[in-house]
Amino acid sequence: GETHNHAIRMIEAILDDVPEIQSINMCYDVACVFESALHRYKPEWKETIRARIGRFHLYGHEHSCHVLYNLLRTQGYGLMIGEEPEHLWFIIFHLIKSGRVS
């Protein structure tokens, strides 16, 4: 299974750097699993952090995830797709030297 250490550390860094942040709305491919794990790890974040599943990744989830974690059904996300970083990487990938060795 996927661990959520990077996402949790990222949230901790954001909240440490900008302590006046009152809420974070984020997209994560496995938000349904992540949000419950996050609230077990840091129960004090339950009202601060909301994770939802991007539209593309939502199709691979159960119906309950469509109801509970859909961006379009959650106030505060607007018309966000949830794949914006991937779009940016696709546009600029040719500018980045590959570190792959054949």
N, C-alpha and C positions, 0 to 999 in steps of 0.2 A: 504494500500500500504506500501511498504518497504521504510523506511527513510534511508538516506545515511549518517547520522551523524557520524557513526563509521569510514566509509571509508574516509570522509572528514577530520576528526580529525587525522586519521593516516597519511594522506598526509601532513597535516599541521605540524605534529610532525617531519616527515622525512625532510621536507624543513627547519624547524627551526633548527634541529640538524645538517644538512648537507647543508648549504645554497648554496654551490657551485654546487649542482645538477642542471643540465640544462634541463633534461627531465625525466619523469617517464612513463614507459609503464606498464600498469597493466591489469590483467584479472579480470572481475567481471561478475557474472551471469546475471546481468541486466545492462550491460554497455551501452546499447542503451538509457536507461532512465537516468542512472547515469551521463553520459558525458554531456548531455544537461542541467541537473539540476546543475551539478558542474560549468559549464560555465556561467550559470545565477548567481550563488552564488559568484563565483570568476572569473570574465571575464579575469583577468590578467593571469590566468592559461591556457587559451585556447591553447597556443603554447607549454606549458610545460607538461601537463598531457594528455595522451592518454589511453583510456580504451577500451578493446576488450572483446568479449565473448569467453569463453573456448569452445572447440569443443563439449563436451558432452551437454552443456546447449544451444548451438546454435540451436539444432534440435527443440526446443520448440518455436523458434522465427519466425517472418515473413521473407519473402524472402528479403526484403530490409535490414534487420539486417544481413542476410547471406552475402550480398554484402558489407555493410559498416563496419561491426564489426567482420569479420572473421579473426582469427589469421593468417591463411595461405595467406590471401590477403593483409596483412599489413606488410610493411618493418619494421624490428627491432624486430620482435617476433620470428623469426627462426621457428623451428619445435615444439615450445612450445604447450603443450596440453591444459594448463589452469586449470588442476585439480591436479597439483603437491602437494599442501598442503593436499588434501584429501587422496592421495596415502600414504603420510608420516603418517598421522593419522591412517590410516588403518593398517599400519605395526606396529605401536607402541601402539595401543589402549589397549592392554593387560597389558602394563606397568603402566597404569594410573588407580588409584583407583577411582571407581565410586562414585559420590556424590549423587546418586539416593537413595531415600528411598521408599521402597515398601509400 
